[in-house]
Structures are given as C-alpha cells and as structure tokens.
Amino acid sequence: MLSKNRRKNPAIILFSVLILSGAIIGRSGIPWDVLALVSLVLCGFMVIQSNLRILAPASIFLIMSTWSALNQQMFEIRDLMVYTGYDADPILVHMEGRIIRIRGTRIDLDTRSSFEEDIGIPVTGRIVVRLPRPSEILGPGDIIQVKGWLHGIQAPRDSEPDWRTIAIDGDYRGWMRLESMDLIHIKRIQKPGIWNSLKSHAEDRILSQPVPSYGSNRTILAGLLLGARGDSWNEISDPFRRTGVSHLLAISGLHVSLVLFMFMPLIGVGGVRRRWHSLFAITILFIYLSIIDIRTPIMRAGIMSAFFYLPLTVNMRIPVKGVLAFTMSLILICEPNVLMQISFQLSFGVVASLVLLSPHVHRRCFPHVNRRISGPFTFAIMWIQRSFTASMVAWLISIPITIHHFGQISLVSVPMTMIMTPLVCVILLTASIRLLFGDFEFVSQLMGNLLAKEVYILESFAETVAGIPFVSIENIQSSTTWTTLAILWAVSWCLIDRWRFLLFPSLLGLIIWISILNFSG
C-alpha cells in the first residue's frame, strides 16, 4: 500500500514544492548575500549534527531562495526599465542588440548593451524599432546598433489594463521610431538557419492570400497559430479579454495537444508500435515548437509533452502530476523571475487545477454518469460535462489572478470557453491542412478562404458578446493577501464535500474586503 502511495506522489512533487517555496522567499526582498550566508550556516550546522534527512530538502530550499533573490536583484540592476523609467518621457539612447524578428518596418530587438560615451553597459529587455522603410538587408539573428528616442512603458489610461504587467510578461521595454536608416549600424549579419527558414516558410504558407494581408483577422491568426503579436494586439484582443477567452488566443497546451492529436491518426494505421508512435510525436512537437514564438505557456506545454512521450520509448509512463511538477521546477531553476509573471501563474495554476481539482469536482457534480454506455450521444454528453467542470474550475482558480494583474473579471468565461473552443480547434485543423498540403493550389485557396471566414466568425462573436452590458467587471483593486486567500478559498471549494457550506461566510468576507478596497480607493 505504501509503495502505491509513493508511486502516486513521487519525490519530484516534494522537490517542486521546495523549489516553488524557495523562489517565493527569494522574491520577498531579502538580500541574496544574507540568504547565502544563512544557507551556509544552517547547512553546516545540519552537517555537524548529521541530520541528513533534513539536510537534503533544507539545502534545496535555501539554495533556491538564494538563487531566486540573486536573479531578482541582478535583474533589477540590468533591466532596461531602470534606464527608461515607468510612464516617463522618452530618452535618447545608443543601443546594441540582436534582431528577434522583422516584419515590414517593425523590428523586435533583444537588447544587450546601452552605450554611454562609447562604454557599453549590459542591459536586458526587448524593444520595438520602427524603420522609415522596409529593409532587404536585415534579418533575424543580425546584431545591430541603433540610435534614437526610446519611449518606455506608459501607465494605463482610464479603463485600460495594466500594460506594465503585460509588457513585463513579454519582456517588452519600449519602442523607438527611426527617421533615417543612417541611425542603424549593422555589426554582424547572421545567415538564416534551417529553423528560421522553416519558420518563415510556415508563416508565408499559413498567412498567404486569401488570408487578409493586414487587419485584425490577420493579427488574430498570427497570434493564434504562430504566437506572433502585432502592434494592435492589445486592442484587438480586448473583446476576448472581456469575455474571458483570451487564453484561447495564446498558444498553450491546448494548441500543442490538438496538433499532436491531429497527427496521431497518420501513424495509427498499420499498428505502429508505441515506441515509434512516441518518437514520431516528439518529432512533430519539435517541429511545431520551432515555428512559433516561445512563451512561458508554450514552454510548459512543450516540456510536459516531451516528458510524457519520452518515457514511452522505453515502455515507461510518468504520472501527469510528476511531469507538471518537474516542468515547473525546471523553468523556475532556469529563470526564477517568471514566478511573478501572469503567464507562469495562469499556466501552471490552471493546469494544476485541471489535473488535481477538476476530476474531484466532476465526480461531485455528475456522480451518476454511466461510463459503460457508449455511443455518439453519450460521448457528446460526457464531453459537455467534462468541459463544463474543467472550465468552471479553471475560471475559479484564474479569477483572483486576473483580478490582481488586470483588475478585471468576466462573468461569461465558462460558457464562452465551451462555445469557442470547438471553433478554435477547427481553425487549428484548417491551418494544419493548409500547412501540410499548401503546394496544391486548390487546397491552399480553399483552406485560406475557410481560415478567413472562421476567424471572422470568431472575432465577430467575441465582439458581439463583449458589447453586452455587464459581461465583465473592470477596474477592480485588490491586494496580494486578498489574492492568496481567494485562491485558497477556490481550492477549498473544489476539495471539500460535506462541509462546503462553511466556506460561504468566508466568501462573503472576501467580497466585503475587496469592496472596501475599491470604495475606499
């Protein structure tokens, strides 16, 4: 019995809890050198006492807290926002960086250094550079230097979301517009690699005519299919944000799973062994991740999918909880600063709730489901039930996080997610067919027309619902303490069965608390 429990709760989960706790302590503001000194003293004391059972987890926790604090404090020193300020006037800069992508007159530049009197100072952050005209010389990977007025991140106006949080999530730090090409100095030209060529080929094939060459439809398709976000992304995605389905536009585990699901029938014919099945899935995953812009939810989905299929090549299977815990630990160890990003919190918070909480809520809401009965109608009913519980649990867990970061809550998120998810699946399927069989002109034109119609329906439906009064509540003020307690309340509601009614007085207390925060402000 004990061995079964250990298999259900592997050591990686304890390891991930220590990593997460250490990362949180590291963000508390304690100087990293103080944490390092405390870590050495405590670990030395435990070694002397020969208490190895406590030494291992304590060492992991203390080392992670020190590493997290070091990254946070060094990040703040080198961050480009230190130079630009927040909601400040533009400043004249001379910067060097690597071109991430270039589209028309727009360059996404990953900055490396800022020059002051020809002395380079290391900086981090991504800026957008606007050229006076398209360049046929520049390309992804090139190292360039630019001179101009850098506009930093501005404070939100009226009912706008917190652009500072959104910008930091994407490592965005500002923009500049160049009046002349003479203000660009090419330091090194990078020859296009195979993956950059593959990415450009996929983008050209998916978004070519009859898909509109500009406008909101193209921007939505580029974000939904390739993870690329244009200049007007914030304005275009606002109706989806108000209706609580903006997560469907961001490439995440849903998109990765659907792509893998669509390719699986191609190798299922003929009885291919599970080992080759897994290797094929990993290959498809690697190619798909190489043509899209990598963000935290994509990293999580990619790592989880890889560690789900890799053990199958040696006839092993790792529990989903263990894969999720390992993925979170790996990302936090590599980049502790993502802990405070909303993409990390929503990605892992929602997925963890779907894995750990959704089955419990589903059994409570639908206890009399007979899984032995088969048929299309039964399958549809079960799909609707599971979609409802998954959407409801994800909505409950994400509410405090979205309120904290965006000051916004959607009241129609659950039904909108259930309605729009099938349409997003159809768009992904259409785009995949066009990517694979785009060499045939008839197929390319047919799928292109379908993509244009489908994304038009998607955007029109979101705008129509967003225009209905009271579908969302905006400009909500909250605190970190309130957000933490609200998440704990949601988790308790999902887990507690018999005494769940005792939670409603605390819910009333949370509502009164946040009401006081807003009315007093």
RADAGI-V634724 format. One record per pair of residues at least 6 apart in sequence whose C-alpha atoms are under 8 Angstrom apart, sorted by the first residue. I is the first residue (numbers start at 1). GAP is how many residues later the second one is. D is the distance in whole Angstrom. If there is no record, write none. Layout:
# RADAGI-V634724
I & GAP & D
I & GAP & D
This chain:
# RADAGI-V634724
8 & 311 & 7
9 & 312 & 8
9 & 313 & 8
10 & 312 & 7
12 & 310 & 6
12 & 313 & 6
12 & 314 & 6
13 & 308 & 8
13 & 309 & 6
13 & 312 & 6
13 & 313 & 8
15 & 42 & 8
15 & 45 & 8
15 & 314 & 8
16 & 309 & 5
16 & 310 & 7
16 & 312 & 7
16 & 313 & 5
18 & 39 & 7
18 & 42 & 7
18 & 43 & 5
19 & 41 & 7
19 & 42 & 6
19 & 45 & 6
19 & 310 & 6
19 & 313 & 7
19 & 314 & 8
20 & 309 & 7
20 & 312 & 7
21 & 40 & 7
21 & 44 & 8
22 & 39 & 5
22 & 40 & 6
22 & 41 & 8
22 & 42 & 5
22 & 43 & 4
22 & 44 & 8
22 & 46 & 7
23 & 41 & 6
23 & 42 & 5
23 & 44 & 8
23 & 45 & 5
23 & 46 & 8
23 & 309 & 7
23 & 313 & 6
23 & 316 & 7
24 & 41 & 7
24 & 44 & 8
24 & 315 & 8
25 & 40 & 6
25 & 43 & 8
25 & 44 & 8
26 & 6 & 8
26 & 38 & 8
26 & 39 & 4
26 & 40 & 6
26 & 41 & 7
26 & 42 & 5
26 & 43 & 4
26 & 44 & 8
26 & 46 & 8
27 & 41 & 7
27 & 42 & 6
27 & 45 & 7
29 & 40 & 7
30 & 39 & 7
31 & 38 & 7
31 & 39 & 8
31 & 42 & 8
32 & 34 & 5
32 & 35 & 8
32 & 37 & 5
32 & 38 & 5
32 & 41 & 8
33 & 33 & 8
35 & 27 & 7
35 & 30 & 7
35 & 31 & 5
36 & 26 & 8
36 & 27 & 8
36 & 30 & 6
39 & 20 & 7
39 & 23 & 5
39 & 24 & 7
43 & 12 & 7
43 & 15 & 8
43 & 16 & 6
46 & 6 & 7
46 & 8 & 8
46 & 9 & 6
47 & 8 & 7
64 & 269 & 7
67 & 269 & 8
68 & 268 & 5
68 & 269 & 7
71 & 264 & 8
71 & 265 & 7
71 & 266 & 7
72 & 264 & 8
72 & 265 & 6
75 & 49 & 8
76 & 6 & 7
78 & 44 & 6
78 & 45 & 5
78 & 46 & 6
79 & 44 & 6
79 & 45 & 5
79 & 46 & 6
80 & 43 & 6
80 & 44 & 6
80 & 45 & 6
80 & 93 & 7
81 & 71 & 7
81 & 92 & 6
84 & 6 & 7
84 & 7 & 7
84 & 66 & 7
84 & 67 & 7
84 & 68 & 5
84 & 90 & 8
85 & 67 & 7
85 & 68 & 8
86 & 66 & 6
86 & 67 & 6
86 & 68 & 6
86 & 69 & 7
87 & 65 & 7
87 & 66 & 6
87 & 67 & 4
87 & 68 & 5
88 & 64 & 7
88 & 65 & 8
88 & 66 & 7
89 & 62 & 7
89 & 63 & 8
90 & 59 & 6
90 & 60 & 5
90 & 61 & 5
90 & 62 & 7
91 & 58 & 5
91 & 59 & 5
91 & 60 & 7
92 & 55 & 7
92 & 56 & 6
92 & 57 & 4
92 & 58 & 6
93 & 21 & 7
93 & 22 & 7
93 & 54 & 6
93 & 55 & 6
93 & 56 & 6
93 & 57 & 7
94 & 20 & 6
94 & 21 & 5
94 & 22 & 8
94 & 51 & 7
94 & 52 & 6
94 & 53 & 5
94 & 54 & 7
95 & 16 & 7
95 & 17 & 8
95 & 18 & 6
95 & 19 & 4
95 & 20 & 6
95 & 50 & 5
95 & 51 & 5
95 & 52 & 7
96 & 15 & 6
96 & 16 & 6
96 & 17 & 5
96 & 18 & 6
96 & 47 & 7
96 & 48 & 6
96 & 49 & 4
96 & 50 & 7
97 & 12 & 6
97 & 13 & 5
97 & 14 & 4
97 & 15 & 5
97 & 16 & 7
97 & 46 & 6
97 & 47 & 6
97 & 48 & 7
98 & 11 & 6
98 & 12 & 5
98 & 13 & 6
98 & 14 & 8
98 & 42 & 8
98 & 43 & 6
98 & 44 & 6
98 & 45 & 5
98 & 46 & 6
99 & 8 & 7
99 & 9 & 6
99 & 10 & 5
99 & 11 & 6
99 & 40 & 7
99 & 41 & 5
99 & 42 & 5
99 & 43 & 5
99 & 44 & 6
99 & 45 & 8
100 & 7 & 8
100 & 8 & 5
100 & 9 & 6
100 & 10 & 6
100 & 40 & 5
100 & 41 & 6
101 & 6 & 6
101 & 7 & 5
101 & 8 & 8
101 & 38 & 7
101 & 39 & 5
101 & 40 & 8
102 & 6 & 6
102 & 36 & 8
102 & 37 & 6
102 & 38 & 7
104 & 29 & 8
104 & 30 & 5
104 & 31 & 8
105 & 25 & 6
105 & 26 & 5
105 & 27 & 7
105 & 28 & 6
105 & 29 & 5
105 & 30 & 7
106 & 22 & 7
106 & 23 & 6
106 & 24 & 5
106 & 25 & 6
107 & 21 & 6
107 & 22 & 5
107 & 23 & 6
107 & 24 & 8
108 & 18 & 7
108 & 19 & 6
108 & 20 & 5
108 & 21 & 6
109 & 17 & 6
109 & 18 & 5
109 & 19 & 6
109 & 20 & 7
110 & 14 & 7
110 & 15 & 6
110 & 16 & 5
110 & 17 & 7
111 & 12 & 7
111 & 13 & 6
111 & 14 & 6
111 & 15 & 6
111 & 16 & 7
112 & 10 & 6
112 & 11 & 5
112 & 12 & 6
112 & 13 & 8
113 & 7 & 6
113 & 8 & 5
113 & 9 & 4
113 & 10 & 5
113 & 11 & 8
114 & 6 & 5
114 & 7 & 5
114 & 8 & 7
114 & 9 & 7
115 & 6 & 6
125 & 46 & 6
125 & 47 & 6
125 & 48 & 6
126 & 45 & 6
126 & 46 & 5
126 & 47 & 6
126 & 48 & 7
127 & 45 & 6
127 & 46 & 5
127 & 47 & 5
127 & 48 & 5
127 & 49 & 8
128 & 46 & 6
128 & 47 & 5
128 & 48 & 6
129 & 46 & 6
129 & 47 & 5
129 & 48 & 6
129 & 49 & 7
130 & 45 & 8
130 & 46 & 6
130 & 47 & 5
130 & 48 & 6
131 & 46 & 6
131 & 47 & 5
131 & 48 & 7
131 & 49 & 8
131 & 50 & 7
132 & 45 & 8
132 & 46 & 6
132 & 47 & 6
132 & 48 & 6
132 & 49 & 7
138 & 51 & 8
139 & 50 & 8
139 & 51 & 7
139 & 53 & 8
140 & 50 & 7
140 & 52 & 7
140 & 56 & 8
141 & 48 & 7
141 & 49 & 5
141 & 50 & 8
141 & 51 & 8
142 & 44 & 8
142 & 45 & 8
142 & 46 & 6
142 & 47 & 5
142 & 48 & 5
143 & 43 & 6
143 & 44 & 5
143 & 45 & 5
143 & 46 & 6
143 & 47 & 8
144 & 40 & 7
144 & 41 & 6
144 & 42 & 5
144 & 43 & 5
144 & 44 & 7
145 & 39 & 6
145 & 40 & 5
145 & 41 & 6
145 & 42 & 7
146 & 37 & 6
146 & 38 & 5
146 & 39 & 6
147 & 31 & 8
147 & 36 & 5
147 & 37 & 7
148 & 28 & 6
148 & 29 & 7
148 & 30 & 6
148 & 35 & 7
149 & 27 & 6
149 & 28 & 7
150 & 24 & 7
150 & 25 & 6
150 & 26 & 5
151 & 23 & 5
151 & 24 & 5
151 & 25 & 6
152 & 21 & 6
152 & 22 & 4
152 & 23 & 7
153 & 10 & 7
153 & 11 & 6
153 & 14 & 8
153 & 20 & 6
153 & 21 & 6
154 & 9 & 7
154 & 10 & 7
155 & 7 & 7
155 & 8 & 7
155 & 9 & 7
156 & 6 & 6
156 & 7 & 6
159 & 315 & 7
159 & 316 & 6
161 & 245 & 5
161 & 246 & 7
162 & 243 & 7
162 & 244 & 6
165 & 176 & 8
165 & 177 & 8
165 & 240 & 7
167 & 6 & 7
168 & 173 & 8
169 & 172 & 5
169 & 173 & 7
169 & 174 & 7
170 & 125 & 8
195 & 95 & 6
195 & 96 & 7
196 & 95 & 8
198 & 92 & 8
198 & 93 & 7
199 & 91 & 7
199 & 92 & 4
199 & 93 & 7
200 & 91 & 8
202 & 89 & 7
202 & 233 & 7
203 & 23 & 8
205 & 229 & 7
205 & 230 & 6
205 & 233 & 7
206 & 225 & 6
206 & 228 & 6
206 & 229 & 6
206 & 242 & 8
207 & 6 & 8
207 & 11 & 7
207 & 14 & 8
207 & 15 & 8
207 & 241 & 8
208 & 240 & 8
209 & 236 & 8
209 & 239 & 7
210 & 235 & 7
210 & 238 & 5
210 & 239 & 6
210 & 242 & 7
211 & 7 & 7
211 & 237 & 6
211 & 238 & 7
211 & 240 & 7
211 & 241 & 5
212 & 6 & 6
212 & 240 & 7
216 & 16 & 8
216 & 20 & 6
217 & 235 & 7
217 & 238 & 6
217 & 239 & 6
217 & 242 & 8
219 & 10 & 7
219 & 11 & 6
219 & 13 & 8
219 & 14 & 7
219 & 17 & 8
220 & 13 & 8
220 & 16 & 8
220 & 17 & 8
220 & 29 & 7
220 & 235 & 7
221 & 234 & 7
222 & 6 & 5
222 & 7 & 7
223 & 6 & 5
223 & 26 & 6
223 & 27 & 7
223 & 28 & 8
224 & 24 & 8
224 & 25 & 5
224 & 26 & 6
224 & 27 & 6
225 & 26 & 7
225 & 67 & 8
225 & 203 & 7
225 & 206 & 8
226 & 25 & 8
226 & 65 & 7
226 & 66 & 5
226 & 67 & 6
227 & 23 & 7
227 & 24 & 6
227 & 65 & 6
227 & 66 & 5
227 & 67 & 7
228 & 64 & 7
228 & 65 & 6
237 & 9 & 7
239 & 223 & 6
239 & 224 & 5
239 & 227 & 5
240 & 6 & 5
240 & 222 & 6
240 & 223 & 8
240 & 226 & 8
241 & 169 & 8
242 & 166 & 8
242 & 167 & 8
242 & 168 & 6
242 & 224 & 6
242 & 229 & 7
242 & 230 & 6
243 & 167 & 6
243 & 168 & 7
243 & 169 & 6
243 & 170 & 6
243 & 173 & 7
243 & 219 & 7
243 & 222 & 7
243 & 223 & 6
243 & 228 & 7
243 & 229 & 7
244 & 165 & 8
244 & 166 & 5
244 & 167 & 8
244 & 168 & 7
244 & 169 & 4
244 & 170 & 8
244 & 172 & 7
244 & 173 & 8
245 & 168 & 6
245 & 171 & 7
245 & 172 & 6
248 & 173 & 7
248 & 176 & 7
251 & 46 & 7
251 & 47 & 6
252 & 45 & 5
252 & 46 & 5
252 & 49 & 6
253 & 44 & 7
253 & 45 & 7
253 & 47 & 8
253 & 48 & 5
253 & 49 & 8
255 & 173 & 8
256 & 29 & 7
256 & 45 & 7
256 & 46 & 7
258 & 167 & 7
258 & 170 & 8
259 & 169 & 8
259 & 170 & 8
259 & 173 & 8
260 & 21 & 6
260 & 24 & 7
260 & 25 & 7
262 & 167 & 7
263 & 18 & 8
264 & 13 & 8
264 & 17 & 7
267 & 10 & 7
268 & 9 & 8
274 & 38 & 7
274 & 39 & 7
275 & 37 & 6
275 & 38 & 4
275 & 39 & 7
275 & 40 & 7
276 & 37 & 7
278 & 31 & 5
278 & 32 & 7
278 & 34 & 6
278 & 35 & 6
279 & 30 & 8
279 & 31 & 8
279 & 34 & 7
281 & 28 & 7
282 & 23 & 8
282 & 24 & 6
282 & 27 & 7
282 & 28 & 8
285 & 17 & 7
285 & 20 & 8
285 & 21 & 8
289 & 9 & 8
289 & 13 & 7
296 & 47 & 6
296 & 48 & 6
296 & 51 & 8
297 & 46 & 6
297 & 47 & 7
297 & 50 & 6
300 & 27 & 6
300 & 28 & 7
300 & 47 & 8
300 & 48 & 8
303 & 24 & 6
304 & 19 & 6
304 & 20 & 6
304 & 23 & 6
307 & 11 & 8
307 & 16 & 7
308 & 9 & 7
308 & 10 & 7
308 & 12 & 8
308 & 15 & 7
311 & 6 & 6
311 & 7 & 7
320 & 35 & 8
321 & 31 & 8
321 & 34 & 7
321 & 35 & 8
324 & 24 & 8
324 & 28 & 7
328 & 20 & 7
332 & 6 & 7
332 & 7 & 7
338 & 6 & 6
339 & 6 & 7
342 & 59 & 7
342 & 63 & 7
345 & 56 & 8
346 & 52 & 6
346 & 55 & 7
349 & 48 & 7
349 & 49 & 8
350 & 44 & 5
350 & 47 & 6
350 & 48 & 7
351 & 43 & 8
353 & 40 & 7
353 & 41 & 7
353 & 44 & 7
354 & 36 & 6
354 & 39 & 7
354 & 40 & 7
357 & 36 & 7
357 & 134 & 8
357 & 137 & 6
357 & 138 & 7
358 & 31 & 6
358 & 32 & 6
358 & 35 & 6
358 & 136 & 8
360 & 134 & 7
360 & 135 & 7
361 & 28 & 7
361 & 32 & 8
361 & 133 & 6
361 & 134 & 7
362 & 23 & 8
362 & 24 & 7
362 & 27 & 6
364 & 133 & 8
366 & 19 & 8
384 & 34 & 8
387 & 31 & 6
388 & 26 & 7
388 & 27 & 8
388 & 30 & 7
391 & 22 & 8
391 & 23 & 5
391 & 26 & 7
391 & 27 & 7
392 & 22 & 6
393 & 101 & 8
395 & 18 & 7
395 & 19 & 7
396 & 94 & 6
397 & 90 & 6
397 & 93 & 6
397 & 94 & 7
399 & 10 & 6
400 & 83 & 5
400 & 84 & 8
400 & 86 & 6
400 & 87 & 6
401 & 82 & 7
402 & 6 & 6
402 & 7 & 7
403 & 6 & 6
403 & 73 & 7
403 & 74 & 8
403 & 75 & 7
404 & 73 & 7
404 & 74 & 6
404 & 75 & 7
404 & 76 & 7
404 & 79 & 7
406 & 69 & 8
407 & 67 & 6
407 & 68 & 5
407 & 69 & 4
407 & 70 & 6
407 & 71 & 8
408 & 64 & 7
408 & 65 & 6
408 & 66 & 4
408 & 67 & 6
408 & 68 & 6
409 & 63 & 6
409 & 64 & 5
409 & 65 & 7
410 & 61 & 6
410 & 62 & 4
410 & 63 & 6
411 & 59 & 8
411 & 60 & 5
411 & 61 & 6
411 & 62 & 8
412 & 59 & 6
412 & 60 & 8
420 & 38 & 7
423 & 31 & 8
423 & 35 & 7
427 & 24 & 6
427 & 27 & 7
427 & 28 & 7
430 & 17 & 6
430 & 20 & 7
430 & 21 & 7
431 & 16 & 7
431 & 20 & 7
433 & 14 & 7
434 & 9 & 7
434 & 10 & 6
434 & 13 & 6
434 & 14 & 7
437 & 6 & 7
437 & 7 & 7
438 & 6 & 5
465 & 6 & 8
476 & 42 & 7
477 & 37 & 7
477 & 40 & 6
477 & 41 & 6
478 & 36 & 6
478 & 39 & 7
478 & 40 & 8
482 & 28 & 7
482 & 31 & 8
482 & 32 & 8
486 & 24 & 7
489 & 14 & 7
489 & 17 & 8
489 & 18 & 8
493 & 7 & 6
493 & 10 & 7
